[in-house]
């Protein structure tokens, strides 16, 4: 299960004592095209009704893309269909609600064992003490870190999960009201080498490339050196197994 925990304050102060909201994203079944059950918990309100994020391709995009879709559906207006559609934000010119800083941490909690992995962090800070204007610094395993330019989110009532959604959308698309297109399932073209099907590691896009290499080493079947393939090759069957099994 993935958990995106939202904490009051800057990243250096994160602890269980300042956690406000959190989003749980769990697999219904591991598969290259997976269905997820998503539940948003909000401080002072409790859990919102679970939503189902169906048909999302694994290892195809940023974890922040998955988080944004889960938040979008979870924050759908009451009585409205839960869909991957962002409601445009309404901004106040004066007396808007604001926060000085929020931090989000994405972690993976295994079904078996206790090895919790930290996979991403976002720090959202007020820009130059301007109410409703923020910058976000985003980090993620297997993806480059980046910092956004200032963006506006000036609501009448501030919900921490919604500020996180707007910051994530801005980082992904440059707009606080727009989701990126759904990522496709990326399957590399296989080549026959020595009578067997292989894929070239360098042709895989991140996060699948590094995730697949790490998984191969954990399986004790590392990539195979091959002339003309700087990052080596691996059996096509191993990549398909990776899509079905790796977390």
Buried (B, 14 or more C-beta within 10 A) or exposed (E): BBBBBBBBBBBEEBEEEBBBBBBBBBBEEEBBEBBBBBBBBBBEEEEBEBBEBEEBBBBBBBBBBBBBBBBBBBBBEEEEEBEBEBEEBEEEEEEBBBBEBBBBBBBBBEEEEEEEEEBBBBBBBBBEEEBBBBBBBBBBBBBEEEEBEEBBBBBEEBBBBBBBBBBBBBBBBEBBEEBBEEBEBBBBEBBEBEEEEBBBBEBBEBBBBBBBBBBBEEEEEEBBEBEEBEBBBBBBEBBBEBBEEBB
